Amino acid sequence: MTEAHDLEAARAALVMINPAPYSAEAPPAALNDKITPAEFHYVRSNFALPVHDGTVEIGGAVGHPTVLTLDDLRAMPAHEHTVTLECAGNGRLDMRPLPTGEPWGDYAVSTARWTGALLHEILAKVEPSARGVEILAQGADHGPYHLDAILPDTDQDDLTFMRSLPLSIATDPASGILIAYEMNGEPLGSDHGAPFRLIVPHWYAVASVKWLKRIDVITEPYTGEFQTGHYMYEWPDRPHEAVTLMHPRARITDPAPGSVIGHGPYTVRGKAWSGTGPIARVDVSLTGEGDWLPAQVEPASSGYHWQDWSFTWDSNKIGRHTLRARATDAAGNVQPDVPRWNRLGYGNNAIGVIYVDRR
């Protein structure tokens, strides 16, 4: 089979949002399992699939610049982290008025097992300067892009995807950041950043730069388009803020919206995650203004991925019922009742509502 045929087959199970550059949601059933199969993992692209020469340069304000190949990365100690990645625009369609941006529903989130080399170990080898404040990660992907921000030194006809992270986070062993070359035990696919990419736990997935080409230690904060133009919370009533850590969110995965279920006990199940701490509790409400009832939450095995939760719903009342789920993380952050509107539609973690019929 040709490479194009393989790519088409890999995309067949997804819910396409934009054909070019390709973006697609996971199918709803992909949230049922702890690990999302690679073929069901959502995809977000800002540009067409790039050509990559198989190397990543590490430079900037460092004592020992280096160039690494895939073999070099594989020669380092391998680490596997299970990480939930969520697009910052996930749930954009639920905001009113409708913001600008890709029309994401609620399935731009997935969890996979990522294998690679730890970024902090790589940075330790190149010896960042004491003047360093951030790392700047550059992907190989580039092309035309509509700019919302006015950047006098940027050519709109050929913009490259770049994002920065605080150096203090990039060099922190607890951050768990990987340069990953495998996904669920297999080499990365084209849509997921082959031959290697960053995986940044806790942060919205924009930080996990795909098709990684270069990392520079920089001595001034980065202000490029994908740092301060897009991927900013443009609030209508307060200063803009950068998109960083994922907000807490609980999702009901069973029953499916609109399901018909019978009498007696029914186990409601779901997933919950947050970038600001493990999920401490999930509560379920069976009416619009009723009490919140505690669900059983699976203990966090790491701080990097979603947690399962369940709630036993025992009812013989015939008719339509609403179900809501609300997550609270260990830092005390709670899902809001309504989306926090911002012009670009990022970070919607409002409590979702589904209905089911009992007959």
Secondary structure, DSSP 8 states (H G I E B T S, - for coil): --HHHHHHHHHTTSEEEEETTEEEE--GGGGSSSS--GGGS-B--SSS-----SEEEEEESBSS-EEEEHHHHHHS--EEEEEEEE-TTTTGGGSSS--SS----S--EEEEEEEEEEHHHHHHHH-B-TT--EEEEEEEEEE----SS--TT--TTSEEEEEEEEHHHHT-GGG--EEEEEETTEE--GGGTTT-EEE-TTB-GGGS-SSEEEEEEESS----IIIIISSEE--SSS--EE--B---EEEEEES-TT-EE-SEEEEEEEEEE-SSS-EEEEEEESSSSS-EEE-EE---SSSSS-EEEEEEEEE---EEEEEEEEEEETT--B--SS----TT--------EEEEEE-
